[in-house]
Structures are given as C-alpha cells and as structure tokens.
Amino acid sequence: MAGYLDAYGVVDARRERLLKRIAMWALAAVVAATVGFFTFRNWSEERVMSHFVSLLKDKNYQEAYKLWGCTPETPCQYYPPDKFTEDWGPAGKYKDAAAMKIEDVDACDAGVVFNIAYPGDENFGLWVERDTKVMSYAPWTRCPGPHLQIIEQLKKRFGGG
C-alpha cells in the first residue's frame, strides 16, 4: 500500500539521498585507502632504516652490521666487518649518524631506496629489500625509471623544499 506522499516524490527523494550517501562513503573509503597505501607502503622498510640509524647513534656496530645480512662469524663477501666499521664506525666516513638526513624515499618493486644526504659528501642511496629487510648500498639515489613527482612539485610550490 503506497503512502499518500509517494505521489509527491518522497520515496524518490529518500532513494536519491541514500544513493548520494552510499556514493560519498564509497568515495571516502577509496580516498582513505589510497592515502593509507601511500603512507604505509614503506613502513616496515622505514623502520629498518630508523633502527639502523639508532644503532649507529648508540655505537652498536655489530647489530647494525647484522641488518646488512652479515655477522662477524659469517661476514658478507663484498662488505667485511672492517670495511663496515671503516664506513660507519667511530673514525669512519659516516661516523656522525645524527648528521645523516633522508632526502627522499623511493619505492621500487623489490625494495626501497633511501636517498641519504651527509654533510661534506655527495648523496648516496641505501637499499632495504622488501622480502628480507636486508640493507645494502644502492647503486642509485632513486629507483630506475620514470617517477611521478607530485610531492616534490608541491614542496617546491609551497616552500617545503
């Protein structure tokens, strides 16, 4: 049994409001999921990098060396412990971990490249593998290939960089 206001479009107005609400909630969910993805896609790799820097600040070089997938007992073939200490140790090239600044974080398929700026030296890349969370030097400061640089453009335009 239809109500007497149905002829005046009340049912249609309710349906329209409901469809608008569903569309708005769906759009909000898509926006939230997109923001969440781009915010947290490198979260675990950023934690590895943060842990590495904190170990260097605490001068715990053996634990920092383990993040490279190496131990003093089973050293890396191309990065032995003495070379690691030469680079990161108390008399090393990058001895002041507090002076390191992450300029850029770039997500690649297999890992994340951290573009590191260190005073008195040119920028270099540190790589964190997605699957194993093992660190290494990256041969580049950005992932190879084209880059969508929306964030960089916004920083330039609004004075953030």
N, C-alpha and C positions, 0 to 999 in steps of 0.2 A: 504494500500500500504506500503510495507516494505521498509525501507531505505537501501541504498547500503552498510552501515556499519554493518547491522544486521548479515550478514554472518560472520563478523569478531568478533562477541561476545560482541558488545557494549551493547545491551539490557540485556544480561545475566550479564554483569559486573554491570550495573545500578541496576538491581534487587538484586544482591548479596550485593552491598553497602547499599541499602535500608534495606534489611533484617538484616545486621550487625548493622545498626543504631538503628533499632527497638529493636533488642536484647540487645544492650548496654543500651538504655534508659530504657527498662523494668528491666534490672538488677540494674541499678542505682536507679530506683524507689523502688524496693524491698529492697535494702540496706538502702536507706533513710527512708523508712517506718519502718524497723527493728530498726534502730538507734533511730528514733523518739519514737517508742514504749518503748524501754528500757530506754530512757532518761526521758520521761514524764509520765510513767505509775503510779508513786507515787507522782506526782507533787502536787496534792491537799493535800495529807496527809503530805507531807514535809512542805507545807505552814502552816498547822495547828500546826505542831511541832515548826516551826520557830516563829509563833505567840505566842505560849505558852512560849517559851524561852524569847521573847521580853517582854511579860507581866511580867514575873518573874524579869527580869532586871529592869523594871520600878516599881517594887514592887506593882503591881496591882493584888493582890492575889485573890480578888473576881472574876475578869474577868477570871483569869487563872483557877479558880475553876469551872467556867461555862463551860470551854472546856472539863471538865470531865463529863459533862451532869448533873451537880449538881448546885444548888444555895443555898444560906443561908436559903431561905424560904422553899425550898424543897431539903434538903440535901440527898446525897447518903446514903443508909442504911449502907454500909460497909466502907464508907470513908467520915466521917463527916467533917465539915469545920475545927474543931480544930485539927483533925489528918492531914488534908491537910496543915494547917499552921505549924504544928509540923514538917512536912517533908520539905516543900518548903519555909516557912516563914523566917523572918529575923534572928531568932535564930534556924532555922531548920537544919536538916541534910544536905540538898542540898541548903543552903542559897545563895551560890555564883553561880548564873546561868551562869555567864561568864566562869566559870571553867568547865562546862559541855561540853563534846565532844562526838559527834555522831561517834562512831567507825564503825558502819555498819548499813545499811538499808536493810531490808529483806522483800520482798513482799510475803504475804500469800494470800490465796483465799479471805478471808473476811476482811483483813486489812493489816497493815504494822507494822512491829516490828522495833523499833529504838534501837540499842544496845548502851547504854549510858555509857561512862566512866566518873567517877567522882574521883578526887584525894582523896586518903585515903579511898576509898571504892571499893568493887568489882563491876564489871559491872552489870548493870541491864537493863531490857527491858521496853520500853514504847510502848504501843499499840495505834494505831489510826484506828478506824473502818472505812472501806471504805464507807458504806452506810450513816452512821450518822455523821461521823467525830468526834465522841466522843473518848476521850482519856481514858486510864487506864494503870495500870501496867500490863506488860506481864509476864506470868509465866516463860518465857524463853527469851534468848537474840537473838535467831534465830528461825525462823519458824520450826516446827517439820518436819521431813522427810529429804530425800536426797537433797543436794544442788549442783548446778553446780557452781564451784568456779573459773571461768575463770579470773575474775577481780582480785581476791585475789592472784592467781598464777602470773599474770602479775605484780602486785605490788611487790611481793617477788622477782621476777626475775629482774626487772628493778629498784629496790631500792625505790619504792614508799611506802613501808610499812614494 
